[in-house]
Amino acid sequence: MKQIYMDYSATTPMKPEVLSAMQEALKETYGNPSSVYSLGQEAKEKIEEARGYLAPLIGAKPREIFFTSSGTEADNWAVHIAKKTKPGKHMITCAIEHHAVLHTMEAAQKEGYEVTFLPVDRYGFIDLEELEREIRDDTILISIMYVNNEIGTIMPIEEIGAIAKRKGILFHTDGVQALGNVPLDMSSSTVDMMSMSAHKIYGPKGIGALYIRQGTRVVPLLHGGAQERRMRASTENVPGIIAFGEAARLAEAQLEDHVERLTKLRDKLKDGLMQIPDSFFNGHPTKRHPGNVNICFKYIEGESMLLLLDAIGVCASSGSACTSGSLDPSHVLMGIGLPHEIAHGSLRLTLGDFTVEEDVDYVIKHLPGIIERLREMSPLTPQK
Amino acid sequence: MYNKKVMDHFMNPRNVGEIENADGVGEVGNIKCGDIMRISLRIKDNVIDDIKFKTFGCGSAVASSSMATEMIKGMTIEDALKVTNKDVLKELGGLPTIKVHCSVLAEQALKAAILDYANKNGKHYKELEGFSPDEDHPHDEHELEV
């Protein structure tokens, strides 16, 4: 059976160029970048080369990029930087952030920080006037994600950043879903810090980065050696960084085509699936991730849908309670105001560079039968 | 995530549907948690002659509904009332810990359906004393048991 992967927002397969760059690094570039001999120095040079590939993808200077183990670490670090370098006890984020930010903020609350979790509207947008009202004299950080990982909504990041800038508050954005999917230019941006991850752009897992605007005061989260200009200790993940660099190089070269192609496929998939009765489209129709389709199907439960999709080779995800690992549907679907009975039937299909039109056609053809089958089994479906 | 037996009952659920003019119908669950189950029964000479279910829920909710109905079909009411979610779990060969609560639903739905039958026919079963179909199935308690 053919496998159709439609969960690119969860993770991506590695591109062949990335894989071979990483394999070569694992084999040849094993020297410790902190060592003086040429084998070590060669590793160090390759790290800088990788940094040089990531920088143009986000319009940053190489020196503004610090490699981390993941997007999650980058999020934790950004909050840490605000806590340690700014006087004040208040931070602002929003209700539909990734758990890497939400739970980090909740941990800060336990340490005595006050956190405002801004509500969002039905598309997932925060209210900018409300943001402004919530800013206090002791607000040290505003952290709002660039692109929502579940519903794909692209936040008005520059408008949020402009408010932060005017008030002199650090502005961090979790850019994990934006990287490689949205044109980014930090040189003309109001963003102070942005989290990134390699495995969402066809790179390997276990490597991420934090962009930190030049002039921002930085303190490390991890203490130890002098790596990353003393700001992020631990021997560099050389193969991971090299692979991240290669993935970034490809993403930068292909960004326009990538966005154009995916947007067409996304809209075709959306239009096809919205023909199913009692379906509800989540997120904004146009201000969204080019590969994200998120739809709720009434009367059915998400995990059952995923199991039946898996049985026909389709990998997808859902925000239902049973897939969120808790007893409630995802905080994002609740956050945009969906009632429980609709949120439980959510399906997220995220497309990427290996998705072809036949895959989209296959899902459009087979999903209605799966929905029908589950609706026949559901006590909630109205009797015909 | 699920074993073969659970997947078999999920992919090919037994006794799906609704019995027309059923002798007893029970619906339990809660839309908030995302699982609702309805069982309908036909009872002949104190024996569960036919049983059908409809379930809104995840893979383990569907599989345990299917397994429970298969186990209970043909039993006397008294024997059926002795079937617990642990028996269903055992027959399924286990569920992931976080999913165990889904199997409670089948036991509750069956009791609710028998209670409906008992109320309609002026019967009394001591196993049903203290049972309330509207009560939330206790998630945490059962999760911690395993």
Chai-1 contact restraints between the chains, C-beta under 6 A:
chainA,res_idxA,chainB,res_idxB,connection_type,confidence,min_distance_angstrom,max_distance_angstrom,comment,restraint_id
A,E301,B,G34,contact,1.0,0.0,6.0,A-B,restraint_1
A,E301,B,F56,contact,1.0,0.0,6.0,A-B,restraint_2
A,E301,B,G57,contact,1.0,0.0,6.0,A-B,restraint_3
A,E301,B,C58,contact,1.0,0.0,6.0,A-B,restraint_4
A,E303,B,C58,contact,1.0,0.0,6.0,A-B,restraint_5
A,E303,B,G59,contact,1.0,0.0,6.0,A-B,restraint_6
A,S304,B,C58,contact,1.0,0.0,6.0,A-B,restraint_7
A,S304,B,G59,contact,1.0,0.0,6.0,A-B,restraint_8
A,L307,B,G59,contact,1.0,0.0,6.0,A-B,restraint_9
A,S320,B,G34,contact,1.0,0.0,6.0,A-B,restraint_10
A,A321,B,G34,contact,1.0,0.0,6.0,A-B,restraint_11
A,C322,B,C58,contact,1.0,0.0,6.0,A-B,restraint_12
A,L327,B,C33,contact,1.0,0.0,6.0,A-B,restraint_13
A,H340,B,I31,contact,1.0,0.0,6.0,A-B,restraint_14
A,H340,B,K32,contact,1.0,0.0,6.0,A-B,restraint_15
A,E341,B,I31,contact,1.0,0.0,6.0,A-B,restraint_16
A,H344,B,G34,contact,1.0,0.0,6.0,A-B,restraint_17
A,M377,B,V16,contact,1.0,0.0,6.0,A-B,restraint_18
A,M377,B,K54,contact,1.0,0.0,6.0,A-B,restraint_19
A,S378,B,F56,contact,1.0,0.0,6.0,A-B,restraint_20
A,P379,B,I36,contact,1.0,0.0,6.0,A-B,restraint_21
A,P379,B,R38,contact,1.0,0.0,6.0,A-B,restraint_22
A,P379,B,K54,contact,1.0,0.0,6.0,A-B,restraint_23
A,P379,B,F56,contact,1.0,0.0,6.0,A-B,restraint_24
A,L380,B,F56,contact,1.0,0.0,6.0,A-B,restraint_25
